[in-house]
Amino acid sequence: MRIAYADIVTELSRVLRRHGMAADRAAESAQLFADNTLDGVASHGVNRFPRVVSYIEKGYIDVGAQPELEASLGAIERWNGHQGMGNLNARYCMSRAIELAQMHGIGAVALHNTNHWMRGGAYGWQAADRGFAALCWTNTMPNMPAWGGSDRKIGNNPLVVAIPRPEGGHIVFDAALSQYSYGKIESMALEGKRLPFPGGYDESGNLTTDPDAITRTWRVLPIGYWKGSGLSIVLDLLAAILSGGNTTCQIGRLGGDEYRLSQVFIAFNISALPNPTLIQETLYDAITDLKASSVPAGESSVKYPGESALYRRRENTENGIPVDSAVWKTILAL
């Protein structure tokens, strides 16, 4: 089924207000969920919303909490999220990183004691829409085995890199460090589909494309095998050190649910660099060369990071946003 963007915002905002969130903040959070779904990332949009509501009910998310500055070192700041709504905390901290970048050329905000930011790419798009390049990442609960292990010790810690381009055609890389995020695996299972490439291990220790088998074992596959495992570890440690917050292993000791995370938001004021025209010419030349790639018969053209989201955004704006009927029924009943 397809739902109009405005109807999604209205329903999600209604639920958040019923759980005590102020009307303006409920609308902003609901828009972030709807934006993710509009861009084709329902796994971190409407599909995840019922779980977020359950976290509010459990007390993991304080709907009235707002981030607080704890330490400042020029272009670097440390903030406490006070277990507030994850997407609102993240949006605020990226805005603050942009403000610091306007003053210093670069701005870095490290946030601890926060919640799942939903789709990390949202904050890359946020910065790029303001004309800033961005780098941000978060740690997670232990949900992936380190390379060489079989039990969950590291997180699939998502990493985002954004580079602005004119007229909104931004380059935005957004990826978990597992081959597929758990949200994507859950969405594929919900749709009764198999993954296009192996994403984890089944009960027999074999690589599989069956999303149900992977959710039973919780053994997702790191991207690049040992490389993804190593990157997960260093991003986790750096986020915890900069923010003064929890590492992935400490999050795992909280009782099995994912909250009180550590995140980093960095913005670069590239428009202040010498010869901004040359910067855009460089980007245009690189993307044009990439799009001229030879592709095997039957394959579509090569896409740069973020390009597919633009296509889905236009299509879903015109035709309505695809939403799983069971998920929508659950949201209406909240």
Secondary structure in CASP SS format (residue, H / E / C, confidence):
PFRMAT SS
TARGET T0000
AUTHOR 0000-0000-0000
METHOD secondary structure of the structure
MODEL  1
M C 1.00
R E 1.00
I E 1.00
A C 1.00
Y H 1.00
A H 1.00
D H 1.00
I H 1.00
V H 1.00
T H 1.00
E H 1.00
L H 1.00
S H 1.00
R H 1.00
V H 1.00
L H 1.00
R H 1.00
R H 1.00
H C 1.00
G C 1.00
M C 1.00
A C 1.00
A H 1.00
D H 1.00
R H 1.00
A H 1.00
A H 1.00
E H 1.00
S H 1.00
A H 1.00
Q H 1.00
L H 1.00
F H 1.00
A H 1.00
D H 1.00
N H 1.00
T H 1.00
L H 1.00
D C 1.00
G C 1.00
V C 1.00
A H 1.00
S H 1.00
H H 1.00
G C 1.00
V C 1.00
N C 1.00
R C 1.00
F H 1.00
P H 1.00
R H 1.00
V H 1.00
V H 1.00
S H 1.00
Y H 1.00
I H 1.00
E H 1.00
K H 1.00
G C 1.00
Y C 1.00
I C 1.00
D C 1.00
V C 1.00
G C 1.00
A C 1.00
Q C 1.00
P C 1.00
E E 1.00
L E 1.00
E E 1.00
A E 1.00
S E 1.00
L E 1.00
G C 1.00
A C 1.00
I E 1.00
E E 1.00
R E 1.00
W E 1.00
N E 1.00
G C 1.00
H C 1.00
Q C 1.00
G C 1.00
M C 1.00
G H 1.00
N H 1.00
L H 1.00
N H 1.00
A H 1.00
R H 1.00
Y H 1.00
C H 1.00
M H 1.00
S H 1.00
R H 1.00
A H 1.00
I H 1.00
E H 1.00
L H 1.00
A H 1.00
Q H 1.00
M H 1.00
H H 1.00
G C 1.00
I E 1.00
G E 1.00
A E 1.00
V E 1.00
A E 1.00
L E 1.00
H E 1.00
N E 1.00
T E 1.00
N C 1.00
H C 1.00
W C 1.00
M C 1.00
R C 1.00
G C 1.00
G H 1.00
A H 1.00
Y H 1.00
G H 1.00
W H 1.00
Q H 1.00
A H 1.00
A H 1.00
D H 1.00
R C 1.00
G C 1.00
F C 1.00
A E 1.00
A E 1.00
L E 1.00
C E 1.00
W E 1.00
T E 1.00
N C 1.00
T C 1.00
M C 1.00
P C 1.00
N C 1.00
M E 1.00
P E 1.00
A C 1.00
W C 1.00
G C 1.00
G C 1.00
S C 1.00
D C 1.00
R E 1.00
K E 1.00
I E 1.00
G C 1.00
N C 1.00
N C 1.00
P C 1.00
L E 1.00
V E 1.00
V E 1.00
A E 1.00
I E 1.00
P C 1.00
R C 1.00
P H 1.00
E H 1.00
G H 1.00
G C 1.00
H C 1.00
I E 1.00
V E 1.00
F E 1.00
D E 1.00
A E 1.00
A C 1.00
L C 1.00
S E 1.00
Q C 1.00
Y C 1.00
S C 1.00
Y H 1.00
G H 1.00
K H 1.00
I H 1.00
E H 1.00
S H 1.00
M H 1.00
A H 1.00
L H 1.00
E C 1.00
G C 1.00
K C 1.00
R C 1.00
L C 1.00
P C 1.00
F C 1.00
P C 1.00
G C 1.00
G E 1.00
Y E 1.00
D C 1.00
E C 1.00
S C 1.00
G C 1.00
N C 1.00
L E 1.00
T E 1.00
T C 1.00
D C 1.00
P H 1.00
D H 1.00
A H 1.00
I H 1.00
T H 1.00
R H 1.00
T H 1.00
W C 1.00
R C 1.00
V E 1.00
L C 1.00
P E 1.00
I C 1.00
G C 1.00
Y C 1.00
W H 1.00
K H 1.00
G H 1.00
S H 1.00
G H 1.00
L H 1.00
S H 1.00
I H 1.00
V H 1.00
L H 1.00
D H 1.00
L H 1.00
L H 1.00
A H 1.00
A H 1.00
I H 1.00
L H 1.00
S H 1.00
G C 1.00
G C 1.00
N C 1.00
T C 1.00
T H 1.00
C H 1.00
Q H 1.00
I H 1.00
G H 1.00
R C 1.00
L C 1.00
G C 1.00
G C 1.00
D C 1.00
E C 1.00
Y C 1.00
R C 1.00
L E 1.00
S E 1.00
Q E 1.00
V E 1.00
F E 1.00
I E 1.00
A E 1.00
F E 1.00
N C 1.00
I H 1.00
S H 1.00
A H 1.00
L C 1.00
P C 1.00
N C 1.00
P H 1.00
T H 1.00
L H 1.00
I H 1.00
Q H 1.00
E H 1.00
T H 1.00
L H 1.00
Y H 1.00
D H 1.00
A H 1.00
I H 1.00
T H 1.00
D H 1.00
L H 1.00
K H 1.00
A C 1.00
S C 1.00
S C 1.00
V C 1.00
P C 1.00
A C 1.00
G C 1.00
E C 1.00
S C 1.00
S C 1.00
V C 1.00
K C 1.00
Y C 1.00
P C 1.00
G C 1.00
E H 1.00
S H 1.00
A H 1.00
L H 1.00
Y H 1.00
R H 1.00
R H 1.00
R H 1.00
E H 1.00
N H 1.00
T H 1.00
E H 1.00
N H 1.00
G C 1.00
I E 1.00
P E 1.00
V C 1.00
D C 1.00
S H 1.00
A H 1.00
V H 1.00
W H 1.00
K H 1.00
T H 1.00
I H 1.00
L H 1.00
A H 1.00
L C 1.00
END
